Amino acid sequence: MSAINPHSDLAAAAIRGLAPYQPGKPSSELRREYGLRDVIKLASNENPLGPSPTVKTALLAAFDEIERYPDGACFELRDALASHLQVTPQQLTLGNGSNDVLVLLAETFLTERVSAVYDQYSFVVYRLAVQACGAQAHVSQANPREHAMPLGHDLAAMRALVDQNTRLVFIANPNNPTGTWLEHDELRGFLRDMPEHVITVLDEAYLEYARQPGEADTLSWLKEFPQLVIVRTFSKAYGLAGLRIGYCVSSPSIAELLNRVRQPFNVNSLAQQAALAALADQQWLQQGVAANAASLLQLQQGLAKLGLRWIPSRGNFLLVDFGSSENAAACNEYLLRAGVIVRPVANYGLPAYLRITAGTEEEIQRLLQALAQFADSR
Ligand SMILES: *Cc1c(COP(=O)(O)O)cnc(C)c1O
């Protein structure tokens, strides 16, 4: 694309080499392109049950003030979130999705002269944020396929890439698109090894799904590791992906730096009120987490019957192995024609896989049916 873009030469050097983010195909686009009426989307790890019903009431009330600028400090939400998380409001930075927070971190700490470390199969926004700042990307090799945590982050490999110029390390736990996770002991060992000039960004977008009974909250590590930044979002388990709201928890001094860079009104008023309502309904959240566990199981059992294999996951999705890039691409095309959108991950360097979100029971049934028909058609 950039080669034929007549304005490319005018762009900053870092932008010339940048490949844009490829989102999951919207249902409306598939309906238009393929003339389908009934489309299901299992491509973007959204909560198939949506947010708490109380969110709608909050949004209708917030609508009456839509001509006003939002509260740039997110005072009410920040307070509620701080008390929910048992941190201070000064430790929180809110963003237009956690994507915004990840970009703020890059803008605040990266320049052309420093570097960031992330895993080859980690969330693509890390690469985009780092490259846009013109910083060096040091990309670590993931665990091999035969490893106990196949395609997962290799923390020793990441540590080996950290040097004098490293400012940020991005770790997703669990990771997207693999679903793989890291044990807390390994993570703490890694944090202990990090020099003081390195900020570790721990992205916990799927935390609510991944949390194990009795497991410590990583927020309790912040006192011990002042260079740790924990990123979370309302897009996944809280069901607010469309409103764009996420946040990070850090030392107050890191939050103060991020606050200098952030746009004054980066979180819109509807998102603030929706997040407040969603946060207050923890019962809805827990129901969604339980429903996801059931969906994942249903999906795994169905895939096993079809002889398909997947990467172990603690998210709300599975990375499914189709054996070859041709097979994965053919299956993706077959599913699209059947009105089922899943996520090709060739852009992540995983062309033989498709990432599939654990939708509702009916959605998974329909996906499995289409997968069975695809297998029969070969
Ligand atoms: C989905 C996801 C996010 C969340 O992005 P938002 O901008 O908050 O919607 C962040 N990190 C990872 C690894 C994700 O998969």
The ligand as a MOL file (V3000), in Angstrom:
LIG
                    3D

  0  0  0     0  0            999 V3000
M  V30 BEGIN CTAB
M  V30 COUNTS 15 15 0 0 0
M  V30 BEGIN ATOM
M  V30 1 C -8.7620 -7.0910 23.3250 0
M  V30 2 C -7.4380 -6.8050 23.9100 0
M  V30 3 C -7.1820 -5.5850 24.4940 0
M  V30 4 C -8.2830 -4.5990 24.6910 0
M  V30 5 O -8.3540 -3.6180 23.8090 0
M  V30 6 P -9.3520 -2.4070 24.1030 0
M  V30 7 O -8.6770 -1.2970 23.4240 0
M  V30 8 O -9.4410 -2.2150 25.5900 0
M  V30 9 O -10.6670 -2.7800 23.5070 0
M  V30 10 C -5.9410 -5.3330 25.0440 0
M  V30 11 N -4.9980 -6.2840 25.0380 0
M  V30 12 C -5.2320 -7.5020 24.5090 0
M  V30 13 C -4.1760 -8.5370 24.5800 0
M  V30 14 C -6.4610 -7.7770 23.9210 0
M  V30 15 O -6.6810 -8.9670 23.3730 0
M  V30 END ATOM
M  V30 BEGIN BOND
M  V30 1 1 1 2
M  V30 2 1 2 3
M  V30 3 2 2 14
M  V30 4 1 3 4
M  V30 5 2 3 10
M  V30 6 1 4 5
M  V30 7 1 5 6
M  V30 8 2 6 7
M  V30 9 1 6 8
M  V30 10 1 6 9
M  V30 11 1 10 11
M  V30 12 2 11 12
M  V30 13 1 12 13
M  V30 14 1 12 14
M  V30 15 1 14 15
M  V30 END BOND
M  V30 END CTAB
M  END
